[in-house]
Amino acid sequence: MGPQARPDCPRVLRRTSDCAASHLAALPLALPGDGVVLGLTVYPMGYIVIRVVSIPLGVTLEVIMSTIALNAKTFAETVNQDGIVLVDFWAAWCGPCRAFAPVFGAAAEEHPDIVFGKVDTEAEPALARSLNIMSIPTLMAFRDGILVFSQPGALPAASLAQLIGAVRDLDMDAVRSEVAAAEATARTA
């Protein structure tokens, strides 16, 4: 059996060795697609194998995904799930994006209960345009499917930690009421 996403945390993959020659792939990078097949082991969609290690029979290992790559097909499903989703819009040529990447990655490792996604604006220009991304890096925060923060510019680690705390502390009933009132106003205008 291949690695399985843990139901309580989608960024944690769990694999129990089922034979003496079993292997576990360490999967910290994401790649869009229908999955990677390695021998008889099929890895879930969105993962790329970067390292394989032997594990003893019956041992269960967990791999925590740092960040996941998002694309036009996976973006809506990811940000509309319950909980917190942070999305970094970036490009390889962007200096501030490269500077922010380790800050974002460190926060992802610190907060395994939060989904940290990355959108490569060069690979997904239509997605970036549809979300009005005008400069990069841009960070968006979603909670329970509602966009609660969007700002261009690289954040220092302390500011990102403060943002995560603020998003955690949101009164989502009040947020949903504000969204409903804004939608009602827009319909009557």
N, C-alpha and C positions, 0 to 999 in steps of 0.2 A: 504494500500500500504506500502511495506517495505521501508527501507532506500534506497535512490538513490545516486549514486556518482554524485557530481557536475561536469558538463562538463569542467569547467575551471580549476578544481583542483581535480584530481582523489583521493587524500587522504582525501577529505572532503565529508562526507556522510550527506545527508539532509533528514529529515523525518518530515512531517506535520501530526499532530494528526488528525485522521479522525473519531474518536468516543470518547465518554467520558471516556472509559476504556482503551484507547490506551496507549501503552508503547513504549519507545525508548530504545534500548540497547546501552550502551556505548561500543564502539568497538576498543580499542586501540591496540589489539593484532591480529596478523594474523595467520591463520592456513590453510595449503593447503587442498583442498577438493572441493566438489561440493556445498558447502553452508551448513548453519546450519538452521534447521527448529525448530522454537519455537512456538508452537500453530499454528496459521494461518499465522505467519510472517516468511518469508523466507529471510535470510540475504545473501548478495552477496558472491560468492566464495572467499575464502581467508580470511574470517573474523570469529572471535570467540566471542561469547557473554560473557562478564565478569560481567556485571551489568545491571539491568533493572530498569528504573525509570518511574513513571507516569508523563504524560505531559497533560496539559489542551487541550480541544478541539480547533483545529484550530491553535495551536502554532507550529511554525517551529523551530526545533533545528538542530544545525550542530555539528558533531563530527569530530575533526581533528585526523586522524590517525598519530601516531608518526612514526612508521616504519612498513614495510610490510615484511612478510616472503616470500622468493623466493625459488623456487625449480626448478628441471630440466624442468618441464612443463611450468613454468611462467617466467623463467629467460630471454630468448631471446625476448619474447613479451614485457617485461618490459623495458629492456635496449635499445631496438630498437625504442622506441617511441621518439617523439620530446621532446625537453627540456633536463633538467639535471636529471640524475639518479646517486645516490651514492650507492655503494654496499659494505657492510661490511661482510667479510668472517670470521666466528668465530666458537668456540666450547665452550661448557659449562665448560669443565675442564681447559680452558686456562685462566690463571690469567690476562695477558695483555688484553685479549678480554673482560673480566669482567670489567676491569678498563676503557676501551674505550667505553663500552656500554652507560654509562650515558652522555658522551660527544657527542656521535652520536645521542642519543635520544634528547638531548637539542637542537642540531643543527636542527634536524627534526622539532621540535616545532617552532623554530625561522624562518624556511624557508618552509612554507607550499606549495610553488610553486615548490619545488624540491621533487622528489621521493627518499625516503630513504629506501633501501632494505637490508635485512640481509639473508645470506646463512649460515645455520648450516652445517659445513663441515662434521660432524659426520653423519648427516641424508642424506647428498647429496655428498658422496665421489666422485662419477663419475663426477658430475658437477665441483667440485673443481679440480679434475685431468685434466679435459678437458680445464680448464682455467689456468693450470700450477700454481696453488696455492701451494707453497712450505712451507710457514710458515703463521701463523695466529697471530694476526689479519692481514688481507690484506684489503686495501681499494682500490676500483676501482671507477673511475668517468667516466661516459658516457655523451656525449652531442650530441643530435640529432642522436643517434645510433652509435656514434663513440667513441671508448675507447680513452680517452684523459689523463688518469692518472691511474697508478697502482703501489702501493707501500706497502710492508709489514711493520708492526709496528703500534703501537698505537700512534695516533697524539694527542697532547694537544689541548685544545679548540681553542686557538689563531691560531695554525697552520691549523686546520680544517676550521676556518673562512677565513683564507687567501687563502686556496685552493678553497673554494666555490667562493670567489671573483674572483680568477684567472680563474676558469672555466666559470663564468658568462661573464668575459671580453674577452674571446677568440673570435678571428675573424674566424668564422666557414667557410667562403669562403676560407680563406687561409688554414685552416686545411683540408678541402675537397681537395684542390689542392695538398697539400703535400701527402695525402693518395693516390690520383690518380697517382701521380708521383712515389711513392714507389711501387705501384702495377704494373705500367708499367715497372719499372726497374726489378722487380722480374720476370715478364713474359719473358723478353728478356735475363735474366741470365741463 
